[in-house]
Amino acid sequence: MKSLAALAARRTTGRPWVPTRGAAVELRQWGNHLRHGTVEAVLPDGSGFWIAAEGAAPRVFVHRGYEDIEVWINDPTSRSRRRVG
């Protein structure tokens, strides 16, 4: 499944998605919404990122190698959401 997500991200941009500071993301697990938020920091090698604390929700680290966590972003080209990891 991880490789399919990587292929889907490459289909639209030609390269895998790399998180950027300030990007709005949504995390899903097995199709269920876990959390949404803003990317606060990204590891130098792009292998993981932090989602900023929001209200009672604490700051959370997301490793891009997690196989059961899906990362979704807003796709400005189609005005929809798309899975990137």
C-alpha positions as CSV (number, residue, x, y, z in Angstrom):
1,M,0.0,0.0,0.0
2,K,2.9,2.4,0.8
3,S,4.2,2.0,-2.7
4,L,0.8,2.8,-4.2
5,A,0.6,6.0,-2.3
6,A,4.1,7.0,-3.5
7,L,3.1,6.3,-7.0
8,A,0.0,8.4,-6.7
9,A,2.0,11.3,-5.4
10,R,4.5,10.9,-8.3
11,R,1.7,10.8,-10.8
12,T,0.7,14.4,-10.3
13,T,4.1,16.0,-9.7
14,G,6.7,13.5,-11.0
15,R,8.3,13.2,-7.6
16,P,7.2,12.1,-4.1
17,W,5.5,14.6,-1.9
18,V,7.7,16.3,0.7
19,P,6.0,18.1,3.6
20,T,6.6,21.9,3.8
21,R,6.3,24.1,6.9
22,G,2.9,25.7,7.1
23,A,1.1,23.0,4.9
24,A,-2.4,22.0,6.1
25,V,-2.6,18.2,6.4
26,E,-5.1,15.6,7.5
27,L,-4.1,12.2,9.0
28,R,-6.2,9.1,8.4
29,Q,-5.9,5.6,9.6
30,W,-7.9,2.8,7.8
31,G,-10.1,5.4,6.3
32,N,-10.9,7.2,9.6
33,H,-10.0,10.8,10.3
34,L,-7.4,11.0,13.1
35,R,-6.2,14.5,13.1
36,H,-5.8,17.6,10.9
37,G,-3.4,20.4,11.5
38,T,-0.5,22.5,10.2
39,V,3.0,21.2,9.5
40,E,5.2,22.9,12.1
41,A,8.6,21.4,11.4
42,V,10.1,19.0,8.9
43,L,13.1,16.7,9.5
44,P,16.1,17.7,7.2
45,D,15.9,14.5,5.3
46,G,12.1,14.8,4.9
47,S,11.5,11.4,6.6
48,G,9.1,12.9,9.1
49,F,7.3,16.1,10.3
50,W,5.6,17.6,13.3
51,I,2.0,18.8,13.3
52,A,1.6,21.8,15.6
53,A,-0.5,21.7,18.8
54,E,-4.0,23.0,18.4
55,G,-6.4,23.6,21.3
56,A,-6.3,20.5,23.5
57,A,-4.6,18.4,20.8
58,P,-0.8,18.1,21.5
59,R,2.0,18.5,19.0
60,V,2.4,15.2,17.1
61,F,5.3,13.6,15.1
62,V,4.5,11.8,11.9
63,H,7.1,9.5,10.3
64,R,6.6,9.1,6.6
65,G,7.4,5.4,6.9
66,Y,4.2,4.6,8.8
67,E,2.3,2.2,6.7
68,D,-1.1,2.5,8.3
69,I,-1.2,6.3,8.4
70,E,-2.4,8.2,5.4
71,V,-1.4,11.9,4.8
72,W,-3.9,14.0,2.8
73,I,-3.5,17.5,1.6
74,N,-5.6,20.1,-0.3
75,D,-4.8,19.9,-4.0
76,P,-5.0,23.4,-5.4
77,T,-5.1,22.3,-9.0
78,S,-8.4,20.4,-8.6
79,R,-9.8,22.1,-5.5
80,S,-10.1,18.7,-3.8
81,R,-8.1,16.6,-1.3
82,R,-5.6,14.0,-2.3
83,R,-3.7,11.4,-0.6
84,V,0.1,11.9,-0.6
85,G,1.4,9.3,1.7
